[in-house]
Amino acid sequence: MDFVNYLISILISLVVGLAGFVAAYKIFDWLTPGVHFGDQLKADNRAVAIFLAGLFIGLGILLGNAVK
């Protein structure tokens, strides 16, 4: 029974983490109306790709500690 509770806890944390990533990305996209990230990534803009990677790593650390 502990395994089932542990599995449910992991799934809930996963859903909360993914929802947090999507919400944070949407908010950040809303705060930067002049930059269209999808277009910049298709144009092979590596600076935007590195920036988004740093944003997602930072969000992962933040949300990982918040979910604990």
N, C-alpha and C positions, 0 to 999 in steps of 0.2 A: 504494500500500500504506500510506503514511503517513496518508492520509485515513481508511482503515478503522480503523487503530489509534486515531486521534484520535476517531472516532465511538464506538468501543467504550469508550474512556476517559470520554467524556462520559456515555454511558449508565450506566456503573458509578457515576460520581459522582452522577448523578441518582437512582439506586436507593438509594445509601447516604444521600444527603441526605433523601429522602422517608422512608426507614426511621427516620432520626434524628428527623425531625419527629414522626412517629407515636409513636415510643418516648418522646420527651420529653413530648409531650402526655399520653400515658397515665400516665407517672410523675407529672406535675404534677396530673393529675386524681385519682390515687390519694392524693397528699399533701394534697389539699384535699377531704375527704369531705363537708363541709357545703355545698359549692357545686356545683350541677349546672349545668354550663355550657350544655348544650343547652336546658334549661328556661329559664335566664336569658336566653339569646339569643332564644328564642321569645317571651318576655315583653317584648322590646324594652328590655332593660337595657343602656344604652349604655356604662356604666362597665365592665361585664364585656367588652363588645365591644372597647373601647379597650385594656383590659388584655390580652386575648388577641392583639390586633394587635401590641402591644408585645412580648409574649412571642414571637410568631412572627417578628417582625423581628429580635429579639435572637438567636433560634435560627438564623435564616438567616445572620446575620453570623458566628456562632460555627461553624456547620457549614460555611459557605463557606470559612472560613479553615482548618478542619481537613481538608477534602477536598483543598485545594491541594497 
